[in-house]
Amino acid sequence: MKWTANAWQTITPVLNRIFDMPFIQELQAGTLALDKFQFYMLQDAKYLEHFGRVLAYLGSKCEDNTQALDFFEFGKNALIVEKALHETYFMQFGLVEQPSTAIEPVCHHYIHFLKSTAAFEPLEIAVAAVLPCFWIYQVVGDVIYSKQTDAANNPYAAWIATYSGDDFAKSVELAKNYVDEMAARTTADLRDRMLQAFVAASQLEFLFWDAAYDKKSWMPI
């Protein structure tokens, strides 16, 4: 069994909770409250800015030039999506990002988990940590897209389509292949640590949506 297949099997309980969570169910139905989606979009824009830089940093650590270029491209695409959020979806959903817009607790933790893993752990662990953002988004996007009963009237349909297209799916497969190649070449101990990072990032994917639904913010001072 490939490393990614085993990793995906390991996070089955997390995936089941993601598919059942109110944020995803209501997003699929088009009934998600606008203020919850606005909270999510603001945090997602913050996250993608840092995620793109983490991917580019991982590219700089890759010894293989083709792999390095692909991770640079992953990082560029994350920043392109972040730019599109501001130019398209922010306008559509009435959002204005202020300089004082905070990176809220779960987003803050996820960003710094990825940054610290990229900076202080071996490359194999770092690429395992960034994979859930690719993979879970693609799978959740595909499921929501396919299960929409009234896409024409779902205010979030355009955003959903962003993560269910063929181009994004190709990026996910490429990232998975790189992780499998690295896992095959490394030690059993490192493969276990890769799995721990993959599971932690998957749990943070759940918590990110959950935090948006409850609009979890820092304690006011």
N, C-alpha and C positions, 0 to 999 in steps of 0.2 A: 504493500500500500504506500502511495506517495505521502510525503510529509503533510502536504496541504489537505489531502483527503482525510487523514487521521485528525488533523487540527480541526477541520470542519465538523467532523463527527463529535469531537470533544465539546464543541460549543453548542450542540443541539439544544440543551436547556435554555441557553441565552437566546438563541434564535426563536425558540417557541415563545418566550416572553416578549420578544420584540414584535413578532407578528400579532400577538394578542393585546399589546399595550394600547391604551386609549388614543395616544397621539397618532399611531399608525392606522388604527381602525377608522378614526375620524378623518384623517388625511385622505384615506382611500375613498371614504364616502362623500368627501367635500364638505363635511359638517364641522371641521375643526375651527374653533373660535379664532377670529383674526388676530387677537392680541397674543395668543399662544404661538401662532405661526410667525408673527412679527418678532417676538422674542427669539424664536428659533433662528430666523433669518439673520438677525443682527449677530447672534453668537456664531452662526455658521460662517459668516463673512470673516469674523475675527479668526476663527479656527483655520479656514482655508488659507489665509495669508501666511500663517505660521507653518501649516502643513506643507505648503508649497516650498518653503525654505528648507524644511527638514528633508524633503525629497531631493532637493538640489544638493544639499550637504552630503546625503548618502551617495549621490552620484559622484561627488568629488572623492569619495573613499573607495570607489570601485576600481579595481585594477584593470578590468576589461573595458576597453574604450566604448564598445557598442553598448554594454550594460550601463556605463556612465552616461552616455548620451540619452539612453532611454529614461534613466532616472531624472536627468535634467528636463526631459520632455514631460515626464509626469509632473514635475514641479511647476513647469511653465503652464501646463493645462490646469492645475489647481488654481493658479493665480488668474488665469483667463476666466475660469468659472467665478472666482471671487469678483472680478471686474464686471462680469455679466450680472451678478447679483445686484450690484450698485446701479448699473445702467438700465436694467430691465425690471427685475423683480422688486427692487426697492421702490421704483416709481409705481409699479403696478399695485403694490400693497401699502402705499402711503408711508414709506419709511424714510427717515432722514437720520443718517448717522452723525452724531455730534463728536467732537474731539474728546468729550468726557464720557462717551459710551463705554461702559465697563466690560471687561472680560469677566463674566460671572463664574462662580466657583467650579462647576463641572467642566466648562470649557477651559478654564485656567488650568485645572489639573490635567486634563487630556493633553493640552499643548505641552505642558512641562514634562509630562511622562514621556512623550515622544522626543522632545529635545534632549532630555537627560539620557534616554536610552541611546539615541543617535550619537551623543557626545562621549558616553562613558562605557558603552557595551560594544562587543564585537559586531561587525557589520551584519552577520547572520541574524543576530537577535534584533537588531534595529529594523531590518527589512521585514521580519516577522511581525514586528510591532505596528508597522504602517499598513500591512496588508488588509486588516479588517475594514479600514475606512474605504478601500477600493471595493472589496468583495461583498461586504454586508450591504453597502449602499446599492450595489448593482443588483443583488438578489432581491432586496426589499423593493427597489424601484421596479423591477420586472414583475414581482408579485402584485404590487399595488396597481401597476399599469394594466395588468391582465384582469384584475378583479373589479375594476371600476365598472359600476353599473350605469353611470350617467356622466361619462367623461365630458360631454359637451357643456354640462352645467357645473362641473367641478372647478371651483376657482383656482385650485392648485394643480390642474392638469398639466400646464406647461412645465412647471417645476418637476413634476413626477416624470415627465417624458425625458428630461435632461439625464436622468440616471438609468434609463431603460433602453438606450440606443445601442446600435452595433459598435460604434466607435469606442464607447466607454467599456463595453464588454471585451473588446480586443485588448484594451489597456489592462483590464483585470486579469485576463489569461496570461499576458506577458509578465505581469508582476508575479503571478502564481508560479509560472515556470522558473523565474529567477530564484524564488524562495526554495522551490524543490531542488534546483541544481545546487544551491548552497547547502541545503540540509543533507543532500546525498554525499557531499564532500567533507562534512565536518564530523565531529565526535558525537557520541550518544549523549554526553553531558550537555553539549551545546544545543543539540536538538531538543532536549528537555527544557532548557532555558528559553529557546525560541518559542516553544509551546506556551510557557508561562507568560511570555510577553504577548503572544497572540491572544490568549484568553483574557488577559487584563485589558487589552485594547478593545476586544469584543464587548466586555462588560461596560467599558466606557462609552461605546456606541449606544448601548441601551440607556445608560445614565444621561447621555446628552439629550436624547429625545424626551426622557422622563423629566429632566430638569426644565425643558421648554414647556412641557404641559403644565407643570406647577409653577413656572416662572421663578425658579429658585435663584435668589440673588444674595449678595453679601449682606451681612448684618449692617443695618444703618448705624452711622456714628455721628 
